[in-house]
């Protein structure tokens, strides 16, 4: 079983930065893909960024050049560095992991609010 613990959300002014972290714990698994999704009120949950175990990344067009995803395989931790934040980035951000056996896990979500 995979357990996820997220941290790093909060309130920030437009143009500011935040760093989200998500650590996976448990045993008997190997995580293939780690990623971040977000969901604003009344909207669907969309991919923000994802990274494979080998370091290949994928970003939503809306965050390219502003957000950077990285991971520490030894610690089973994924990070999302968010810079130049905009009000439209306001959402609940969810960590997502997929193991090599196809098991998927979602984090509990962390609120990111961009407002002056």
Secondary structure, DSSP 8 states (H G I E B T S, - for coil): -EEEEEE--EEE-TT--EEEEEEEEESS--EEEEEEEEE-TTS--EEEEEEETT--EEE-GGGTTTEEEEEEGGGTEEEEEE-S--GGG-EEEEEEEEETT--EEE---EEEEE--
